[in-house]
Amino acid sequence: MTDSAVKTFSRHAPGYDDPRRRLVPPFDAFYGAAVDALALAPRPPRRVLDLGAGTGLLGDAVLAAYPDAHVTLLDGAAPMLDQARARLGARAGYVVGDLDEPLPAGPWDAVVSALAIHHLDDAGKRELFGRVHGALAPGGVFVNAEQVAGPTAFLDAHLRAWHERRSRALGTTDEEWAASLQRQAHDRCASVDHQLAWLRTAGFGDADCLFRDHRFAVLVARRSG
């Protein structure tokens, strides 16, 4: 994250979770598909790294499915990790760090992320995908539950309009949407096709989009083993 993004997310940390199901319209299917994708690993994951983990929503879902796992949560905004610590306690580890810094030492059975990597520019995404590939154990999986861009400006505008329309239909208030727009100002979203190409260039032989609902997609890649 940039310093500006860290400040924004730190400021929003205490109320971040309350509107999640409204601001992420396919919330259950989206997070559920991310957790389901971990079954692509050759064995139940024991060491999981969560990038841009925020308040621990995805980490919590991973631990619910794999209670014997240990999840390390990495985020650039310490107040977000404070919220995660209140949720997960000693079931997880916590690292304050940015996505453009060296990753915590692996090898990891799985690396996951939800709604975080789109804060990097395209070069940063490509570089991170390479580091994730290097940090995974053979057969390990990378699951990126992400907010994506449309493949053209016209379609991207359509996706953005759908997002606001669906969120407001679910009860998002003007204040909640305004706060969301402040966070979205830091977004650098990329299309599904571009990200799959970058994953393959990074060395992932198996890469696909296993779930998509408009702006919300679950991209999965496996390191050969």
FIVEX-387424 format. One line per field, with one value per atom (N, C-alpha, C): y, x, z; atom name. Coordinates in steps of 0.1 Angstrom, whole numbers, plus 2048, in hexadecimal, padded with zeros to 3 digits. Each point is the difference from the previous one (the first is absolute). Example, Ala and Ser with C-alpha at 12.3 -4.5 7.8 and 13.67 -1.06 7.14 Angstrom:
# residues 2
north	c(7C7 / 80C / 80C / 80B / 80B / 80B)
east	c(884 / 7F7 / 809 / 7FC / 809 / 7F8)
up	c(84E / 800 / 800 / 7F9 / 800 / 808)
atome	c(N / CA / C / N / CA / C)
# end
This chain:
# residues 225
north	c(7F4 / 80C / 80D / 80A / 80D / 805 / 80A / 806 / 806 / 805 / 805 / 7F5 / 7F5 / 7F5 / 7FA / 7FF / 7FB / 809 / 80D / 809 / 7FF / 7FE / 7FE / 7F4 / 7F5 / 7F3 / 800 / 806 / 801 / 808 / 80A / 809 / 7F8 / 7F8 / 7F9 / 7F3 / 7FB / 7F3 / 7FD / 809 / 7FC / 7FD / 806 / 7FD / 7F9 / 7FA / 7FA / 7F4 / 7F8 / 7F3 / 802 / 80A / 801 / 800 / 807 / 800 / 7F6 / 7F7 / 7F7 / 7F9 / 7FA / 7F8 / 808 / 80D / 809 / 805 / 803 / 805 / 7F6 / 7F3 / 7F5 / 7F7 / 804 / 7F9 / 7F1 / 7F9 / 7F2 / 7FA / 807 / 7FD / 7F1 / 7F9 / 7F2 / 7F7 / 802 / 7F8 / 803 / 80D / 805 / 7FA / 802 / 7FA / 7F1 / 7FB / 7F1 / 7FA / 806 / 7FB / 801 / 80A / 802 / 7F4 / 7FD / 7F5 / 7F3 / 7FE / 7F3 / 7FE / 80A / 7FF / 7FA / 801 / 7FA / 7F1 / 7FA / 7F1 / 7FC / 809 / 7FD / 7FC / 804 / 7FC / 7F1 / 7FA / 7F1 / 7FB / 808 / 7FC / 80C / 7FE / 80B / 80A / 80D / 809 / 802 / 800 / 802 / 80E / 805 / 80D / 809 / 80A / 809 / 80F / 806 / 80F / 808 / 809 / 809 / 80E / 804 / 80C / 80B / 80C / 80B / 7FB / 7FA / 7F8 / 809 / 80C / 809 / 7FC / 7FF / 7FC / 7F1 / 7F8 / 7F2 / 7F8 / 806 / 7F9 / 7F4 / 800 / 7F4 / 7F6 / 805 / 7F8 / 7F8 / 806 / 7FA / 7F5 / 802 / 7F6 / 7F4 / 803 / 7F5 / 7F8 / 806 / 7F8 / 7F8 / 805 / 7F9 / 7F3 / 801 / 7F4 / 7F7 / 806 / 7F8 / 804 / 7FA / 805 / 7FC / 7F7 / 7FC / 809 / 809 / 809 / 80B / 806 / 80D / 80A / 80B / 80B / 80C / 804 / 80C / 80C / 80A / 80B / 80C / 805 / 80B / 80B / 80C / 80C / 80C / 80B / 80C / 809 / 7FE / 809 / 7F9 / 804 / 7F9 / 800 / 80B / 800 / 7F5 / 7FD / 7F5 / 7F3 / 7FE / 7F3 / 800 / 80B / 800 / 7FB / 803 / 7FA / 7F1 / 7FC / 7F2 / 7F8 / 806 / 7FA / 7FE / 80A / 7FF / 7F4 / 7FE / 7F5 / 7F2 / 7FF / 7F3 / 7FD / 80A / 7FD / 7F8 / 7F6 / 7F8 / 7F6 / 7FF / 7F6 / 805 / 80C / 805 / 808 / 803 / 808 / 80D / 80B / 80D / 807 / 805 / 807 / 80D / 80B / 80D / 802 / 800 / 801 / 803 / 805 / 804 / 7F5 / 800 / 7F5 / 801 / 80C / 801 / 7FD / 7FB / 7FC / 7F1 / 7FB / 7F1 / 7F9 / 7F5 / 7F9 / 7F8 / 7FE / 7F7 / 7F3 / 7FB / 7F4 / 7F4 / 7F9 / 7F4 / 7F4 / 7F5 / 7FE / 800 / 805 / 800 / 7F6 / 7F9 / 7F7 / 808 / 80C / 808 / 80F / 808 / 80F / 805 / 807 / 805 / 80F / 806 / 80F / 803 / 80A / 805 / 80F / 805 / 80E / 809 / 7FC / 807 / 803 / 7F6 / 801 / 80B / 803 / 80B / 80D / 802 / 80C / 802 / 7F6 / 801 / 804 / 807 / 802 / 7F3 / 800 / 7F4 / 7F9 / 809 / 7FB / 7F9 / 807 / 7FA / 7F3 / 7FF / 7F3 / 7F5 / 803 / 7F6 / 7FB / 80A / 7FD / 7F8 / 803 / 7F9 / 7F1 / 7FF / 7F2 / 7F7 / 806 / 7F9 / 7FC / 809 / 7FD / 7F6 / 800 / 7F6 / 7F3 / 7FF / 7F3 / 7FA / 809 / 7FB / 7FC / 806 / 7FD / 7F4 / 7FB / 7F4 / 7F3 / 7F6 / 7F3 / 7FA / 7F5 / 7F9 / 7FC / 802 / 7FD / 80A / 80A / 80B / 808 / 806 / 808 / 80F / 808 / 80F / 803 / 806 / 803 / 80F / 807 / 80E / 804 / 803 / 804 / 80F / 804 / 80E / 808 / 80D / 809 / 803 / 7FE / 800 / 80B / 804 / 80A / 7F9 / 807 / 7FB / 800 / 7F8 / 800 / 80C / 808 / 80D / 80B / 80C / 80B / 800 / 7FC / 7FF / 7F6 / 7F4 / 7F5 / 803 / 807 / 803 / 80A / 80A / 809 / 7F8 / 7F6 / 7F8 / 7F9 / 7FA / 7F9 / 809 / 80C / 809 / 805 / 802 / 804 / 7F5 / 7F3 / 7F5 / 7FF / 802 / 7FF / 80A / 80C / 80A / 7FD / 7FC / 7FD / 7F4 / 7F5 / 7F4 / 803 / 808 / 803 / 808 / 80A / 809 / 7F8 / 7F6 / 7F8 / 7F7 / 7FD / 7F8 / 808 / 80E / 808 / 809 / 801 / 808 / 80F / 807 / 80E / 809 / 80C / 80A / 801 / 800 / 801 / 7F4 / 7F4 / 7F4 / 800 / 805 / 800 / 80A / 80C / 80A / 7FB / 7F9 / 7FA / 7F6 / 7F8 / 7F6 / 807 / 80B / 808 / 805 / 804 / 805 / 7F5 / 7F3 / 7F5 / 7FC / 801 / 7FD / 809 / 80C / 80A / 7FA / 7F6 / 7FA / 7F3 / 7FD / 7F4 / 801 / 7F6 / 7FF / 7F2 / 7FF / 7F3 / 7FC / 7F3 / 7FA / 7F6 / 7FD / 7F6 / 7F2 / 7F7 / 7F2 / 7FA / 803 / 7FB / 804 / 80D / 805 / 7F9 / 7FE / 7FA / 7F1 / 7F9 / 7F2 / 7FF / 809 / 800 / 803 / 809 / 803 / 7F4 / 7F9 / 7F5 / 7F5 / 7FE / 7F6 / 804 / 80C / 805 / 7FF / 801 / 7FE / 7F2 / 7F6 / 7F2 / 7F7 / 805 / 7F8 / 7F9 / 7F3 / 7F8 / 7FF / 800 / 7FF / 80D / 807 / 80D / 801 / 804 / 802 / 809 / 805 / 807 / 7F6 / 7FD / 7F5 / 806 / 80D / 807 / 80E / 805 / 80E / 805 / 80B / 807 / 80F / 804 / 80E / 804 / 809 / 805 / 7F7 / 7F5 / 7F7 / 7F3 / 7FC / 7F4 / 7F9 / 7F3 / 7F8 / 7F9 / 805 / 7FB / 7F6 / 7F5 / 7F5 / 7FB / 7FE / 7FB / 7F6 / 7F6 / 7F5 / 7FF / 7FF / 7FE / 7F1 / 7FC / 7F2 / 7FA / 7F3 / 7F9 / 7F1)
east	c(808 / 7F8 / 809 / 7FA / 807 / 7FD / 807 / 7FE / 7F1 / 7FB / 7F3 / 7F5 / 803 / 7F6 / 801 / 80C / 801 / 7F8 / 801 / 7F9 / 7F1 / 7FB / 7F2 / 7FB / 806 / 7FB / 802 / 80A / 802 / 7F4 / 7FD / 7F4 / 7F3 / 7FE / 7F4 / 7FF / 80B / 800 / 7F5 / 7FD / 7F6 / 7F2 / 7FC / 7F3 / 801 / 80B / 802 / 7F7 / 7FE / 7F8 / 7F1 / 7FB / 7F1 / 7F9 / 805 / 7F9 / 805 / 809 / 806 / 7F6 / 7F6 / 7F6 / 7F8 / 7FF / 7F9 / 80A / 80C / 809 / 807 / 7FF / 804 / 7F4 / 7F8 / 7F3 / 800 / 80A / 800 / 809 / 7FF / 809 / 802 / 7F6 / 801 / 806 / 7FB / 805 / 80E / 804 / 80D / 80A / 7FE / 809 / 800 / 7F4 / 7FF / 808 / 7FF / 808 / 80F / 804 / 80F / 804 / 7F8 / 804 / 7FF / 7F6 / 7FE / 80C / 806 / 80C / 80C / 801 / 80B / 800 / 7F5 / 800 / 808 / 805 / 809 / 80E / 803 / 80D / 800 / 80C / 801 / 7FC / 800 / 7FC / 7FA / 7F8 / 7FB / 80B / 7FE / 80B / 802 / 80D / 804 / 806 / 807 / 806 / 7FA / 7F9 / 7F9 / 804 / 803 / 804 / 7F5 / 7FA / 7F5 / 806 / 800 / 806 / 7F5 / 803 / 7F7 / 7F4 / 802 / 7F6 / 7F5 / 803 / 7F6 / 7FB / 7F3 / 7FA / 7FF / 805 / 801 / 7F3 / 7F8 / 7F4 / 804 / 809 / 804 / 807 / 809 / 807 / 7F7 / 7F6 / 7F5 / 7FA / 7FC / 7FA / 809 / 80D / 809 / 801 / 801 / 801 / 7F4 / 7F4 / 7F4 / 800 / 806 / 800 / 80C / 80B / 80C / 805 / 7F9 / 804 / 80E / 806 / 80E / 80A / 7FC / 809 / 805 / 80B / 804 / 801 / 7F9 / 800 / 808 / 809 / 807 / 7FA / 7FC / 7F9 / 80A / 801 / 809 / 7F8 / 802 / 7F9 / 808 / 7FF / 807 / 7FB / 7F3 / 7F9 / 7FE / 808 / 800 / 7F2 / 7F8 / 7F3 / 7F7 / 802 / 7F8 / 804 / 80D / 804 / 7FB / 7FF / 7FA / 7F2 / 7F8 / 7F3 / 801 / 809 / 802 / 804 / 809 / 804 / 7F5 / 7F7 / 7F4 / 7F7 / 800 / 7F8 / 806 / 80D / 807 / 809 / 804 / 809 / 80C / 803 / 80C / 7FF / 7F5 / 7FF / 808 / 804 / 807 / 80D / 809 / 80B / 7FE / 807 / 7FD / 80D / 800 / 80C / 7FC / 805 / 7FE / 80A / 7FB / 809 / 7F9 / 807 / 7FA / 802 / 7F7 / 800 / 80C / 807 / 80C / 80D / 7FF / 80B / 802 / 80C / 802 / 7F5 / 7FC / 7F5 / 806 / 7F8 / 805 / 805 / 80A / 807 / 7F6 / 801 / 7F8 / 808 / 7FD / 7F6 / 7F2 / 7F6 / 7F2 / 7F8 / 7F7 / 7F7 / 7F6 / 7FC / 7F7 / 803 / 7FE / 800 / 7F3 / 7F9 / 7F3 / 800 / 7F6 / 7FE / 7F1 / 7FB / 7F2 / 800 / 7FD / 7FD / 80C / 80C / 80C / 80A / 802 / 80B / 7FD / 7F3 / 7FD / 804 / 806 / 806 / 80E / 806 / 80D / 7FD / 80A / 7FF / 803 / 7FF / 801 / 80E / 80B / 80D / 802 / 7FA / 800 / 7F9 / 7F5 / 7F9 / 808 / 806 / 808 / 80C / 806 / 80C / 7FC / 7F4 / 7FB / 7FD / 7FA / 7FC / 80D / 80B / 80C / 805 / 7FF / 805 / 7F7 / 7F3 / 7F7 / 803 / 803 / 804 / 80C / 80A / 80C / 7FE / 7F6 / 7FE / 7F7 / 7FA / 7F7 / 808 / 7FB / 805 / 7FB / 808 / 7FB / 7F1 / 7F8 / 7F2 / 7F8 / 806 / 7F9 / 7F7 / 7F6 / 7F7 / 7FF / 7FE / 7FE / 7F2 / 7F9 / 7F2 / 7FE / 7FC / 7FE / 7F2 / 7F8 / 7F2 / 801 / 7FD / 804 / 7F4 / 802 / 7F7 / 807 / 7F9 / 807 / 7FA / 808 / 7FB / 7FA / 7F7 / 7FB / 80A / 7FF / 80A / 801 / 7F5 / 800 / 7FA / 803 / 7FB / 7F0 / 7FA / 7F1 / 7FB / 806 / 7FC / 804 / 80B / 804 / 7F6 / 7FC / 7F5 / 7F4 / 7FC / 7F4 / 802 / 80C / 802 / 7FF / 806 / 800 / 7F1 / 7F8 / 7F2 / 7F9 / 802 / 7FA / 803 / 80D / 804 / 7F9 / 7FF / 7F9 / 7F1 / 7FA / 7F2 / 7FC / 808 / 7FE / 802 / 80B / 803 / 7F5 / 7FB / 7F6 / 7F3 / 7FD / 7F4 / 801 / 80C / 802 / 800 / 7FE / 7FF / 80C / 80A / 80B / 7FB / 805 / 7FC / 809 / 7FC / 808 / 80E / 800 / 80C / 80A / 7FA / 808 / 805 / 7F8 / 805 / 80B / 7FF / 80A / 80D / 7FF / 80C / 807 / 7F7 / 805 / 807 / 7FB / 806 / 80E / 801 / 80D / 80A / 7FC / 80A / 802 / 7F6 / 801 / 809 / 802 / 80A / 80E / 803 / 80D / 801 / 7F5 / 7FF / 808 / 806 / 807 / 7FC / 7F3 / 7FA / 805 / 802 / 803 / 7F6 / 800 / 7F6 / 804 / 7F6 / 803 / 80A / 7FE / 809 / 80E / 802 / 80E / 806 / 7F9 / 805 / 804 / 7F7 / 803 / 80D / 802 / 80C / 80C / 7FF / 80B / 804 / 7F5 / 803 / 807 / 7FC / 807 / 80F / 802 / 80D / 809 / 7FA / 807 / 804 / 7FB / 804 / 7F4 / 7F5 / 7F4 / 7FB / 802 / 7FA / 7F1 / 7FB / 7F1 / 7FB / 7F8 / 7FA / 7F3 / 7F6 / 7F2 / 7F8 / 7F5 / 7F6 / 7F5 / 7FF / 7F6 / 7F3 / 7FF / 7F3 / 801 / 7F5 / 7FF / 7F1 / 7FE / 7F3 / 804 / 7FF / 802 / 80E / 802 / 80D / 808 / 7FA / 806 / 803 / 80D / 805 / 80A / 800 / 809 / 80A / 80C / 80B / 808 / 803 / 807 / 80C / 80B / 80C / 807 / 806 / 807 / 80E / 809 / 80E / 802 / 806 / 802 / 809 / 7FD / 807 / 800)
up	c(800 / 800 / 800 / 7FA / 802 / 80E / 804 / 80D / 801 / 7F5 / 800 / 801 / 7FA / 801 / 80E / 806 / 80E / 809 / 7FF / 808 / 7FE / 7F4 / 7FD / 807 / 7FE / 805 / 810 / 805 / 80E / 807 / 7F9 / 805 / 800 / 7F5 / 7FF / 807 / 806 / 806 / 80A / 809 / 80A / 7FA / 7F5 / 7FB / 7F3 / 7FD / 7F2 / 7FE / 80A / 7FE / 7FF / 806 / 801 / 7F3 / 7F6 / 7F3 / 7F5 / 804 / 7F7 / 7F7 / 806 / 7F8 / 7F7 / 802 / 7F7 / 7F5 / 804 / 7F6 / 7F7 / 804 / 7F8 / 7FE / 7F5 / 7FF / 7FF / 7FA / 800 / 80C / 80B / 80B / 803 / 803 / 804 / 7F5 / 7F4 / 7F5 / 7FD / 801 / 7FD / 809 / 80D / 80A / 801 / 7FD / 800 / 7F5 / 7F4 / 7F5 / 802 / 807 / 804 / 809 / 80A / 809 / 7F9 / 7F8 / 7F8 / 7F8 / 7FA / 7F7 / 807 / 80D / 808 / 7FE / 7FC / 7FE / 7F4 / 7F8 / 7F5 / 805 / 80C / 806 / 802 / 800 / 801 / 80D / 80A / 80E / 807 / 80B / 807 / 804 / 7FD / 803 / 80F / 804 / 80E / 802 / 7F6 / 801 / 7F5 / 804 / 7F7 / 802 / 7F6 / 800 / 7FA / 807 / 7FC / 7FD / 7F3 / 7FC / 800 / 806 / 801 / 808 / 80C / 807 / 806 / 802 / 806 / 80D / 802 / 80D / 802 / 7F7 / 802 / 7FB / 7F7 / 7FC / 7F8 / 7F7 / 7F9 / 808 / 809 / 809 / 809 / 805 / 808 / 7F8 / 7F4 / 7F7 / 7FE / 7FE / 7FE / 80C / 80C / 80C / 803 / 7FC / 802 / 7F8 / 7F4 / 7F8 / 803 / 805 / 803 / 80E / 80A / 80E / 804 / 7F9 / 804 / 7F9 / 7F8 / 7F9 / 809 / 7FD / 806 / 7F5 / 802 / 7F6 / 805 / 7F8 / 802 / 7F8 / 807 / 7FA / 7FE / 7F4 / 7FD / 7FB / 805 / 7FB / 804 / 7F7 / 803 / 80A / 804 / 809 / 80D / 80A / 80D / 807 / 7FE / 806 / 7FA / 7F4 / 7FA / 806 / 802 / 807 / 80E / 807 / 80E / 7FF / 7F6 / 7FF / 7FD / 7F8 / 7FE / 80C / 808 / 80C / 80A / 801 / 808 / 7FC / 7F3 / 7FA / 802 / 7FD / 7FF / 80B / 808 / 80B / 7FD / 808 / 7FF / 7F4 / 7FA / 7F5 / 7F3 / 800 / 7F5 / 804 / 7F6 / 803 / 7F8 / 804 / 7FA / 7FD / 7F4 / 7FB / 7F9 / 805 / 7F9 / 7F5 / 7F4 / 7F4 / 7F4 / 7F6 / 7F3 / 7F6 / 7F6 / 7F6 / 7F6 / 800 / 7F8 / 808 / 80C / 808 / 7FF / 804 / 800 / 809 / 7FB / 807 / 80C / 80A / 80B / 7FB / 806 / 7FB / 7FF / 7F5 / 7FD / 803 / 7FA / 7F6 / 806 / 7F9 / 804 / 7F8 / 807 / 7F9 / 7F7 / 805 / 7F8 / 803 / 7F6 / 802 / 7FB / 809 / 7FC / 802 / 7F9 / 801 / 7FD / 806 / 7FD / 7FF / 7F4 / 7FE / 805 / 7FC / 804 / 7F5 / 7F8 / 7F6 / 7F5 / 7FF / 7F6 / 804 / 80C / 804 / 7FA / 7FA / 7F9 / 7F2 / 7FA / 7F2 / 7F8 / 7F3 / 7F9 / 801 / 800 / 802 / 80E / 80A / 80D / 801 / 7F9 / 801 / 7F9 / 7F5 / 7F9 / 809 / 806 / 809 / 80C / 806 / 80B / 7FC / 7F5 / 7FC / 7FF / 7FB / 7FF / 80E / 80A / 80D / 807 / 7FD / 806 / 7FB / 7F2 / 7FB / 807 / 802 / 806 / 80F / 807 / 80E / 802 / 7F6 / 802 / 800 / 808 / 7FF / 7F3 / 7FB / 7F4 / 802 / 7F6 / 801 / 807 / 806 / 807 / 7F7 / 806 / 7F8 / 805 / 7F6 / 802 / 7FD / 809 / 7FF / 802 / 7F5 / 801 / 7FD / 80B / 7FF / 7FE / 7F4 / 7FC / 7F9 / 801 / 7F9 / 7F3 / 7F5 / 7F3 / 7F7 / 7F6 / 7F6 / 7F4 / 7F9 / 7F4 / 7F5 / 7F6 / 7F5 / 7F7 / 800 / 7F9 / 809 / 7FC / 808 / 801 / 7F5 / 800 / 80B / 7FF / 809 / 80E / 802 / 80E / 806 / 7F8 / 805 / 804 / 7F8 / 803 / 80D / 802 / 80D / 80C / 7FF / 80B / 803 / 7F5 / 802 / 807 / 7FB / 807 / 80F / 803 / 80E / 809 / 7FB / 809 / 800 / 7F5 / 800 / 809 / 7FF / 809 / 80E / 803 / 80E / 806 / 7F9 / 806 / 801 / 7F7 / 801 / 80D / 804 / 80C / 80D / 7FF / 80B / 803 / 7F7 / 803 / 801 / 80A / 802 / 7F8 / 7FF / 7F9 / 807 / 80D / 808 / 7FD / 800 / 7FD / 7F2 / 7F6 / 7F3 / 7FE / 807 / 7FF / 806 / 80B / 806 / 7F7 / 7F9 / 7F6 / 7F5 / 7FB / 7F5 / 804 / 80D / 805 / 7FF / 804 / 7FF / 7F1 / 7F8 / 7F2 / 7F8 / 806 / 7FA / 7FF / 808 / 800 / 7F7 / 7F9 / 7F8 / 7F3 / 7FC / 7F3 / 7FA / 7FD / 7FC / 7F3 / 7FD / 7F4 / 7FC / 7F3 / 7FB / 803 / 800 / 802 / 7F6 / 7F4 / 7F5 / 802 / 804 / 802 / 80C / 80B / 80C / 7FD / 7F9 / 7FD / 7F8 / 7F6 / 7F8 / 809 / 809 / 809 / 809 / 805 / 808 / 7F8 / 7F4 / 7F8 / 7FD / 7FD / 7FE / 80D / 80B / 80D / 803 / 7F8 / 802 / 803 / 802 / 804 / 7F4 / 7FF / 7F4 / 800 / 80C / 801 / 806 / 7F8 / 805 / 7F9 / 809 / 7FA / 809 / 7FB / 807 / 804 / 80D / 804 / 804 / 802 / 804 / 7FB / 7FB / 7FC / 801 / 806 / 800 / 7FE / 7F4 / 7FC / 805 / 80A / 804 / 809 / 804 / 80A / 7FA / 801 / 7FA / 809 / 7FF / 807 / 7F6 / 801 / 7F7 / 808 / 7F9 / 807 / 7F7 / 807 / 7F9 / 808 / 7FA / 808 / 7FB / 80A / 7FC / 7FE / 7F5 / 7FC / 80B / 802 / 80B / 7FD)
atome	c(N / CA / C / N / CA / C / N / CA / C / N / CA / C / N / CA / C / N / CA / C / N / CA / C / N / CA / C / N / CA / C / N / CA / C / N / CA / C / N / CA / C / N / CA / C / N / CA / C / N / CA / C / N / CA / C / N / CA / C / N / CA / C / N / CA / C / N / CA / C / N / CA / C / N / CA / C / N / CA / C / N / CA / C / N / CA / C / N / CA / C / N / CA / C / N / CA / C / N / CA / C / N / CA / C / N / CA / C / N / CA / C / N / CA / C / N / CA / C / N / CA / C / N / CA / C / N / CA / C / N / CA / C / N / CA / C / N / CA / C / N / CA / C / N / CA / C / N / CA / C / N / CA / C / N / CA / C / N / CA / C / N / CA / C / N / CA / C / N / CA / C / N / CA / C / N / CA / C / N / CA / C / N / CA / C / N / CA / C / N / CA / C / N / CA / C / N / CA / C / N / CA / C / N / CA / C / N / CA / C / N / CA / C / N / CA / C / N / CA / C / N / CA / C / N / CA / C / N / CA / C / N / CA / C / N / CA / C / N / CA / C / N / CA / C / N / CA / C / N / CA / C / N / CA / C / N / CA / C / N / CA / C / N / CA / C / N / CA / C / N / CA / C / N / CA / C / N / CA / C / N / CA / C / N / CA / C / N / CA / C / N / CA / C / N / CA / C / N / CA / C / N / CA / C / N / CA / C / N / CA / C / N / CA / C / N / CA / C / N / CA / C / N / CA / C / N / CA / C / N / CA / C / N / CA / C / N / CA / C / N / CA / C / N / CA / C / N / CA / C / N / CA / C / N / CA / C / N / CA / C / N / CA / C / N / CA / C / N / CA / C / N / CA / C / N / CA / C / N / CA / C / N / CA / C / N / CA / C / N / CA / C / N / CA / C / N / CA / C / N / CA / C / N / CA / C / N / CA / C / N / CA / C / N / CA / C / N / CA / C / N / CA / C / N / CA / C / N / CA / C / N / CA / C / N / CA / C / N / CA / C / N / CA / C / N / CA / C / N / CA / C / N / CA / C / N / CA / C / N / CA / C / N / CA / C / N / CA / C / N / CA / C / N / CA / C / N / CA / C / N / CA / C / N / CA / C / N / CA / C / N / CA / C / N / CA / C / N / CA / C / N / CA / C / N / CA / C / N / CA / C / N / CA / C / N / CA / C / N / CA / C / N / CA / C / N / CA / C / N / CA / C / N / CA / C / N / CA / C / N / CA / C / N / CA / C / N / CA / C / N / CA / C / N / CA / C / N / CA / C / N / CA / C / N / CA / C / N / CA / C / N / CA / C / N / CA / C / N / CA / C / N / CA / C / N / CA / C / N / CA / C / N / CA / C / N / CA / C / N / CA / C / N / CA / C / N / CA / C / N / CA / C / N / CA / C / N / CA / C / N / CA / C / N / CA / C / N / CA / C / N / CA / C / N / CA / C / N / CA / C / N / CA / C / N / CA / C / N / CA / C / N / CA / C / N / CA / C / N / CA / C / N / CA / C / N / CA / C / N / CA / C / N / CA / C / N / CA / C / N / CA / C / N / CA / C / N / CA / C / N / CA / C / N / CA / C / N / CA / C / N / CA / C / N / CA / C / N / CA / C / N / CA / C / N / CA / C / N / CA / C / N / CA / C / N / CA / C / N / CA / C / N / CA / C / N / CA / C / N / CA / C / N / CA / C / N / CA / C / N / CA / C / N / CA / C / N / CA / C / N / CA / C / N / CA / C / N / CA / C / N / CA / C / N / CA / C / N / CA / C / N / CA / C / N / CA / C)
# end
